[in-house]
């Protein structure tokens, strides 16, 4: 299972909310089924929980990479201003 790439912070939060809802629904179904049929529900829940972990990691990664891009842009803007001042 893999987490989607290139999600915005809002999309990551929406994905996490949707996965939480799906996991909650599946846990409810596990309790409502017979003993023989709940094994696949447990596997599905485990897979969704893993996907949720991967997406949650993206939330942290996206914050870091956004800050890195902002810092890089700021540095380039400062360099541009310094070069402009040098030749003025």
C-alpha positions in Angstrom: 0.0 0.0 0.0 1.3 3.5 -0.8 0.2 7.0 -0.1 -0.6 9.3 -3.0 2.1 11.8 -4.0 1.7 15.5 -4.4 -1.2 16.2 -2.1 -1.9 19.6 -0.6 -2.2 19.9 3.1 -6.0 20.1 2.8 -6.1 17.0 0.6 -4.0 15.1 3.1 -6.3 16.1 6.0 -9.4 15.1 3.9 -7.8 11.7 3.1 -7.0 11.1 6.7 -10.6 11.9 7.7 -12.0 9.5 5.0 -9.7 6.7 6.1 -10.7 7.2 9.8 -14.3 6.9 8.7 -13.7 3.8 6.6 -11.7 2.2 9.5 -14.5 3.0 12.0 -17.1 1.4 9.6 -15.1 -1.7 9.1 -14.6 -2.1 12.9 -18.3 -1.9 13.3 -18.8 -4.6 10.7 -16.3 -6.9 12.3 -18.4 -6.8 15.5 -21.6 -7.5 13.5 -20.4 -10.5 11.6 -19.9 -14.2 12.4 -16.6 -15.4 13.8 -15.6 -17.0 10.4 -16.1 -14.0 8.2 -14.3 -11.2 10.1 -10.7 -12.2 9.1 -10.8 -10.2 5.8 -12.2 -7.2 7.7 -9.2 -7.3 10.0 -6.8 -7.5 7.0 -8.6 -4.6 5.3 -8.5 -2.5 8.5 -4.8 -3.2 8.9 -4.2 -2.1 5.3 -6.2 1.1 5.8 -4.4 1.9 9.0 -1.0 1.5 7.2 -2.2 3.7 4.4 -3.3 6.3 7.0 0.2 6.2 8.6 1.8 6.8 5.2 -0.6 9.7 4.4 0.0 11.2 7.9 3.8 11.1 7.1 3.0 13.1 3.9 1.4 15.7 6.1 4.6 16.2 8.0 6.7 15.9 4.8 4.6 18.5 3.0 5.0 21.0 5.8 8.8 20.5 5.7 9.1 20.7 1.9 6.8 23.8 1.8 9.1 25.5 4.2 12.1 24.5 2.2 10.6 25.9 -1.0 9.7 29.2 0.8 13.3 29.4 2.2 14.7 28.7 -1.3 12.5 31.3 -2.9 13.4 33.9 -0.2 17.1 33.2 -0.7 16.8 33.6 -4.5 14.8 36.8 -4.1 17.5 38.2 -1.7 20.2 37.2 -4.2 18.4 38.9 -7.0 18.1 42.1 -4.9 21.7 42.0 -4.0 22.8 41.6 -7.6 20.5 44.5 -8.6 22.1 46.7 -5.9 25.5 45.7 -7.1 24.9 46.9 -10.7 22.9 50.0 -9.8 
